[in-house]
């Protein structure tokens, strides 16, 4: 563990420490929340807790690296995203599955799309494939996930069988994977095609995106589950 005093103007280091503590605290809340919600909401809520737990472990490593070197190679980012992004996508599937049955094929398609999305971006940034190709594959797979969420089985199931809290929660979850997750391909594009980007600004953007996308996602599911519990 690196012991380094964070300067008052060192925003980048502050955001690393912030999300490490916040994701750990959110993990405790989400896992404890599995005792407060009806049985059908326990799985998506537990998966959300695993997402924030994995993120907290990743940020423990990343924070130490950043404080020691003031640098962060993208491999550290993708170590976290390889776990959290696919888990979060399938959590959305199980969220809808708590409302009514969704074909298992949707699960596998979402999982494969999420893995390909992260893998293609990594390969593009690591020069294992052309940056433009990595960007395009990542963009197409992200759009596919959005298509499933807005126009596929999941959207139909929520509209058909979802209560008012479920519909509102699903609205906010889709907003996160649309706007919040859209920050990642945008930063990829800027970093890869528009010239040098100062690393600290890029890290702050990614950290704040993870903060919102991972923590808010789980808290929305917790809120929906608790409202459903009250209405029973």
C-alpha positions as CSV (number, residue, x, y, z in Angstrom):
1,X,0.0,0.0,0.0
2,X,1.4,3.3,-1.1
3,X,1.3,6.0,1.6
4,X,1.2,9.4,-0.2
5,X,-0.5,12.6,0.9
6,X,-2.9,13.7,-1.8
7,X,-2.5,17.4,-2.6
8,X,-5.6,19.6,-2.3
9,X,-5.5,20.3,-6.1
10,X,-4.7,16.7,-7.1
11,X,-8.2,16.0,-8.5
12,X,-7.1,12.9,-10.3
13,X,-5.7,11.1,-7.2
14,X,-8.8,12.3,-5.3
15,X,-11.2,10.6,-7.8
16,X,-9.2,7.3,-7.5
17,X,-9.5,7.3,-3.7
18,X,-13.2,8.5,-3.9
19,X,-14.4,5.7,-6.1
20,X,-12.4,3.0,-4.3
21,X,-14.2,4.0,-1.0
22,X,-17.5,4.6,-2.6
23,X,-17.7,1.3,-4.5
24,X,-16.7,-0.6,-1.3
25,X,-19.4,1.2,0.7
26,X,-21.9,0.5,-2.0
27,X,-21.0,-3.2,-2.1
28,X,-21.8,-3.4,1.7
29,X,-25.1,-1.6,1.1
30,X,-26.2,-3.7,-1.9
31,X,-25.3,-7.1,-0.4
32,X,-27.1,-6.1,2.9
33,X,-30.0,-5.0,0.7
34,X,-30.6,-8.6,-0.5
35,X,-32.2,-9.2,2.9
36,X,-34.6,-6.3,2.4
37,X,-36.1,-7.1,-1.0
38,X,-38.4,-9.9,-2.3
39,X,-36.8,-13.1,-3.4
40,X,-37.0,-12.4,-7.1
41,X,-34.9,-9.2,-6.7
42,X,-32.1,-10.9,-4.8
43,X,-30.1,-12.1,-7.8
44,X,-29.9,-8.8,-9.8
45,X,-29.1,-7.0,-6.5
46,X,-26.4,-9.5,-5.6
47,X,-24.9,-9.2,-9.1
48,X,-24.8,-5.4,-8.7
49,X,-23.0,-5.9,-5.4
50,X,-20.4,-8.2,-7.2
51,X,-19.9,-5.5,-9.8
52,X,-19.1,-2.8,-7.2
53,X,-17.0,-5.3,-5.2
54,X,-14.9,-6.1,-8.3
55,X,-14.6,-2.4,-9.0
56,X,-13.5,-1.7,-5.5
57,X,-10.7,-4.4,-5.8
58,X,-9.7,-3.0,-9.1
59,X,-9.5,0.6,-7.8
60,X,-7.5,-0.5,-4.8
61,X,-4.8,-1.7,-7.2
62,X,-5.2,1.3,-9.6
63,X,-5.1,3.9,-6.8
64,X,-1.8,2.5,-5.6
65,X,-0.3,2.5,-9.1
66,X,-1.5,6.0,-9.7
67,X,-0.2,7.4,-6.4
68,X,3.2,5.7,-6.9
69,X,3.7,6.7,-10.6
70,X,1.1,9.3,-11.6
71,X,0.7,7.1,-14.7
72,X,-1.9,4.5,-15.7
73,X,-1.6,2.2,-18.6
74,X,-4.9,1.2,-20.1
75,X,-4.4,-2.5,-19.2
76,X,-5.3,-1.5,-15.6
77,X,-8.6,0.0,-16.9
78,X,-9.5,-3.1,-18.9
79,X,-8.8,-5.5,-16.1
80,X,-11.7,-3.9,-14.3
81,X,-13.9,-3.5,-17.3
82,X,-13.5,-7.1,-18.4
83,X,-15.3,-8.1,-15.2
84,X,-17.7,-5.2,-14.5
85,X,-19.1,-4.4,-17.9
86,X,-20.3,-8.0,-18.9
87,X,-21.6,-8.5,-15.3
88,X,-23.5,-5.2,-15.5
89,X,-25.1,-6.1,-18.8
90,X,-26.3,-9.5,-17.6
91,X,-27.5,-7.8,-14.4
92,X,-29.9,-5.9,-16.6
93,X,-31.1,-9.2,-18.1
94,X,-31.8,-10.6,-14.6
95,X,-33.5,-7.4,-13.6
96,X,-36.0,-7.9,-16.4
97,X,-36.1,-11.6,-15.6
98,X,-37.4,-10.7,-12.1
99,X,-40.5,-9.3,-13.9
100,X,-41.1,-12.2,-16.3
101,X,-39.3,-14.8,-18.4
102,X,-36.9,-13.6,-21.0
103,X,-35.4,-16.0,-23.6
104,X,-32.1,-17.4,-22.5
105,X,-30.7,-16.6,-26.0
106,X,-31.0,-12.9,-25.0
107,X,-28.7,-13.6,-22.1
108,X,-26.0,-15.2,-24.3
109,X,-26.2,-12.6,-27.0
110,X,-25.8,-9.8,-24.4
111,X,-22.9,-11.5,-22.7
112,X,-21.1,-12.1,-26.0
113,X,-21.7,-8.5,-27.1
114,X,-20.5,-7.1,-23.8
115,X,-17.3,-9.2,-23.9
116,X,-16.6,-8.3,-27.6
117,X,-17.2,-4.6,-26.8
118,X,-14.6,-4.5,-24.1
119,X,-12.2,-6.8,-26.0
120,X,-12.3,-4.9,-29.2
121,X,-11.6,-1.6,-27.5
122,X,-8.7,-3.1,-25.6
123,X,-7.2,-4.6,-28.7
124,X,-7.5,-1.3,-30.5
125,X,-5.8,0.6,-27.7
126,X,-3.1,-2.0,-27.3
127,X,-2.4,-1.9,-31.1
128,X,-3.4,-5.6,-31.4
129,X,-5.8,-4.4,-34.2
130,X,-6.3,-1.2,-36.0
131,X,-7.7,1.5,-33.7
132,X,-10.5,2.3,-36.1
133,X,-11.6,-1.3,-36.3
134,X,-11.5,-1.7,-32.5
135,X,-13.6,1.5,-32.2
136,X,-16.2,0.3,-34.8
137,X,-16.6,-3.2,-33.3
138,X,-17.0,-1.7,-29.9
139,X,-19.5,0.8,-31.2
140,X,-21.6,-1.8,-33.0
141,X,-21.7,-4.2,-30.0
142,X,-22.7,-1.3,-27.7
143,X,-25.5,-0.3,-30.1
144,X,-26.6,-3.9,-30.2
145,X,-26.9,-3.9,-26.4
146,X,-28.9,-0.7,-26.6
147,X,-31.1,-2.3,-29.2
148,X,-31.9,-5.2,-27.0
149,X,-32.7,-2.8,-24.1
150,X,-34.9,-0.5,-26.1
151,X,-36.5,-2.6,-28.7
152,X,-36.0,-6.2,-27.8
153,X,-37.4,-8.8,-25.4
154,X,-36.4,-6.9,-22.3
155,X,-38.3,-3.7,-23.2
156,X,-41.3,-5.7,-24.2
157,X,-41.3,-7.7,-21.0
158,X,-41.1,-4.6,-18.8
159,X,-43.9,-2.8,-20.8
160,X,-46.1,-5.9,-20.6
161,X,-45.6,-7.0,-17.0
162,X,-43.6,-4.4,-15.1
163,X,-45.1,-2.3,-12.3
164,X,-44.6,1.5,-12.2
165,X,-41.4,1.2,-10.0
166,X,-40.0,-1.4,-12.4
167,X,-40.7,0.8,-15.5
168,X,-39.1,3.8,-13.9
169,X,-36.1,1.8,-12.7
170,X,-35.7,0.3,-16.2
171,X,-35.9,3.8,-17.7
172,X,-33.0,4.9,-15.5
173,X,-30.9,1.8,-16.1
174,X,-31.3,2.2,-19.9
175,X,-30.3,5.8,-19.5
176,X,-27.1,4.7,-17.7
177,X,-26.1,2.3,-20.4
178,X,-26.9,4.9,-23.1
179,X,-25.4,8.1,-21.8
180,X,-23.1,6.9,-19.0
181,X,-21.6,4.0,-21.0
182,X,-21.4,6.3,-24.0
183,X,-18.6,8.2,-22.3
184,X,-16.2,5.2,-22.9
185,X,-16.3,5.1,-26.7
186,X,-16.2,8.9,-26.8
187,X,-13.0,8.9,-24.7
188,X,-11.6,6.1,-26.8
189,X,-12.3,8.1,-29.9
190,X,-10.7,11.3,-28.5
191,X,-7.7,9.5,-27.2
192,X,-7.1,7.4,-30.3
193,X,-7.9,9.9,-33.1
194,X,-7.6,13.5,-32.0
195,X,-4.1,13.6,-30.7
196,X,-2.5,13.4,-27.2
197,X,-4.8,13.8,-24.3
198,X,-3.4,14.6,-20.9
199,X,-3.6,11.4,-18.8
200,X,-4.9,13.0,-15.7
201,X,-8.0,14.4,-17.5
202,X,-8.7,11.1,-19.1
203,X,-8.4,9.3,-15.7
204,X,-10.8,11.8,-14.0
205,X,-13.3,11.3,-16.8
206,X,-13.1,7.5,-16.6
207,X,-13.2,7.5,-12.8
208,X,-16.4,9.7,-12.7
209,X,-18.0,7.6,-15.4
210,X,-17.4,4.4,-13.4
211,X,-18.6,6.2,-10.2
212,X,-22.0,6.9,-11.8
213,X,-22.4,3.9,-14.0
214,X,-21.5,1.3,-11.4
215,X,-22.9,2.8,-8.2
216,X,-26.1,4.4,-9.5
217,X,-26.9,1.2,-11.4
218,X,-26.9,-0.9,-8.2
219,X,-28.7,1.7,-6.2
220,X,-31.5,1.9,-8.7
221,X,-32.1,-1.9,-8.5
222,X,-32.1,-1.6,-4.7
223,X,-34.7,1.1,-4.8
224,X,-36.9,-0.8,-7.2
225,X,-36.7,-4.0,-5.1
226,X,-37.5,-2.1,-1.9
227,X,-40.5,-0.4,-3.5
228,X,-41.7,-3.7,-4.7
229,X,-41.3,-5.1,-1.2
230,X,-43.5,-2.3,0.2
231,X,-46.2,-2.8,-2.3
232,X,-46.6,-6.5,-1.5
